[in-house]
């Protein structure tokens, strides 16, 4: 069956084959049995619905789904809704973090058949049984590219056995997370176990602006993640039911701390000068 996949916006995970499209139908439409509109973000739902109507002018079967539409996440087909190289070996998560939609959309952790790929996007791989994890690491050792754990590894669960297994895998990037001030201690312990990795390889998701957090508090936590030895990746909190338009100051802070070149430039320039000045975070003259 020929299925066209349509996405409201392009991301780093959007597939790039001849039956994957972003936006409206092209001038010359390929033959297909169905069109699937895939909506990842809730703020793209209206655009996804508009695209469904646009594509329905040319195809009789048009379906809309995806994470934002609460579609079941029971399996995974490589290269279909995400680009080649991305794999999910599990779905769901047994945690219930108040800012995270994964437990609501995907439920508790469930294992999937292990499909080959080098970009592991599981929500919580380290919650999987040791046998499953071992099979994933074995699969990664057989890939043609170094592994990226872009789904994130739970610092609390990163024990000596996990660190030993990771040492046998060619690593491009490992993403950890420090979404609260209380998570910094676990992050520090995890980074110590991964001491063979450079800062460029140790990325860290840092949720900011959640639960009344102020800009100075967010900045302090981002600096703490840097001091631990990670390269932070700031993410402004967005609730599931609406889109928050943050102030320029918040956007500037997130911009610097989500762009490795900008983050490194600041710390190189001020490494010999003690604390970074507070007014630097306006970043009016920072490079992109």
N, C-alpha and C positions, 0 to 999 in steps of 0.2 A: 504494500500500500504506500502510495506517495503522499507524504504529509508535509505541508508548508508550515513552518513555525514563524510566528510574527511577534516582535518585541516592541513595546512602547519606546524604549530607550536602549542605547548601546552601553554595555558595561564591559569590564575586563573578562567576564565569563560568557559573553554572547557568542554563540556558534557562528562560524563564517562559511558554511557550505552553501551550495547553490540553492537550497530550499529554505534558507534562513534569511529573514528580512527584518529590517527595523523601520517601522512607520507604514505609510500608505502603500497600496499595490503599485508595482512598477508599470511602465508603459506596456511592456510585453510580459504577460503573466504565464508562468510555467504551468504545465499540466500537473494536476494533483487531485487526489481523492478527497482530502480534507484540509482545512486550515485551522491551526491551533494558535490562538492568541495567548501568549504567556505573560502574566502580570506578576512581577516580583514585589513591587512596592505599593502600599495602599494608596499613596498619592498619585499613582498612575492608573487607578481603576477607571476613572472617567475616560482617559485617553484609550485604554484598552477596549472599553465599550464602543467608543467611536470607531476604532480600527476594526472591530468586529463587523460593524455596519458597512464600513468601506469595502472590506474584503468580500462581504456577502453579496456585493453587486456582481462578482465574477465567479464565485464558488457556491455550490448549493449546501455544503456542509462546513459550517464555521463554528468552532467551539472556543470558549474562553475559560481560562483556568490559571493555575499558578499559585504560589504561596499567598499572595494578597487576596486570592479568591477562596482561600481555605480548601484548596484541592487536596485530596489524600496524598500523602508522601509515603507510599508503600513500597516503592521500588526505585530503580535507577537504570536508565539506558544511556550508555556513554555517547557523548557527542550530539545528543538530541536536543535538550533544552539548555545545555551548557557546552562550552567548546571542548574540543579534543584535549585530552590530558587531565581533565578534571574527573575525579571519582568520588563517589559517596559509598562507604562501606557500612554505614549505619545511618539511621534516622532517629530523630527525637533526642530527648535529654531527660534525665531523672531529676535534675535540679529545677527549681522554680524561682529563678531570679526575677524580681519584680519588673525589670525593664525588658525582659526577653519574651518574644512571642513563640519561640520554638516549642515549649511544652504544650501550648494551646493549639498550635497548628499541626504539630507532628506527633504529639503524645509522648509517652515514655520511650526510652531507648529500645530500638529493635534493630537486629542485625540484618544485613543484606548480603547476598552473594558478592564476593570480592571481585570487582572489575578492575582491569589494569588502568593505570594512570599515575601521574607523578604529582598532581595537585590534589591533596586530600582535603575534602571540604566537609568532613563529618562535624557535626555540632559538638560532640564530646567523645572523640575516639578513645580517650583513656578510661571511659566508663565501660568500654567493651571488655569481655572476658579476655584473659591473658592469651588464650589460644587464638582468638580472633586477631588480636593485636599482632601476635607473632606472625600470623599469615599475611597481614598487611605489610609488615616490615620486610618480609621475604619478597613479596610482590614488588615493593619499591626498589629493592636491590637489583631487580631485573629490568628496570626501566631505563630508557635511553637518556633521560634527563634527571638532574638532581631533584630531590623531593621538596615540595612546598607544603607545609601543614597550615594552609590558609584558613581552615575551619577553626583553628586554635587548639592548643593543648592545655588542659586544666592544670594549672601550676600546683594545686593541692594534691593532685593524683600523680604528679611526675616524680616517681620514686627512683631508686637506684636501678631497678630492673629496666624501667622505661629508658633511662639515660643510657644504659649499656646497649639496649637494642638500637637506640638512635645513633649510637657511635658506629654501628655497622652499616648505616644507610648514608649514601651521599646526600648532603643537605644543602639546599639553596636557601630556604627560610623556614624558621619555626616561629609561629605566632603564639604568644601567650596572651594573658589579659590581666589588667589591673583596673577594674571598674569601680572599686571603692578604696578608700584609704586603708581599710582593714585587710585588703588583699595584697598589700605590698610585702608583708613578711613571707607569705607563701611564694610570691614572685621571686624574692631574693634567694630563697632556698632552691627554687627550681633553676635559676640562672647559675647558681654555684655548681649544680650537678651537670650543667651543660657548658662547663668552662672552656671546652675545646672550640666552641663556636664564637665567631667574632660578633661585635655589636650589629653589623650589617645583617647577620644571619638571625639575630635574636630580635624579632619584632614584637611589639606588645600593643594590643588593642586597649585603648583607654577611653571609656565612655565618659563624656563630660556634659555638664549642665543638667544632670538628672537630680531630682529630689531637692531642688532649691540650692544646688551648689553654686557658689559664686565664682567669678573669674579668678580671683586670687587663690581660692581653694583648688580650682582645676589646674592652675599653673603650678602650684606647689606639688600636686600629685604627678603631673607630667615631668617635672624636674626630678622627683624622687625616682620615677621609672628610668629616666636617663642615668641617674647616679648609680642605680643598681646594675646597669650595663646593657640595657635594652634600647632599641630605637623605637620610640613611641609612635603610635598611629592614632591620633585623636579622632573621636567620632562624636559629633553633636547628637544628643538624644532626640529621637523623633517618636512620638506616641503613635499607636496604631490607628487612631480615629481622626487625626488631623495633622497638618503640616505646620511646624513652628517656624516662623521667620525670625531668625535670631538677629540681634544687633550686629553692627559692623565690628564691634570689639570682640564679640564671641566668634564671629566668622574669621577675623584676623588670627585669633589664637588657634583655632582649629586648622587654619590654612598652614601656619608655620609648622605645627606639630603633626601634620599628616603628609608633609613633603620632606623626605629625608634630606634633600640638599639644603633646604632652608634651615632645618633643625641643626644640621651639622655646622652650617656656616655661622650661626649664632654662637655655638659652643666653641668653635675654633677661634672666633674673633675675641671672645671674652674669657678664654681659658686662663689667661694670665692676669685677669683683672678682678678676680673674686666673683661676687654675685652679679647676675645679669640685671641691669636696670629695669625697673617695672615698666617704664614708658617705652621700652624697646618693643613691647608686644603690640603696639599699634602697627608695626611692620609695614609702614608706608613705603619703605624703600627696599624691602626684602625681595630677592629674586624669586621667580616662580619655580 
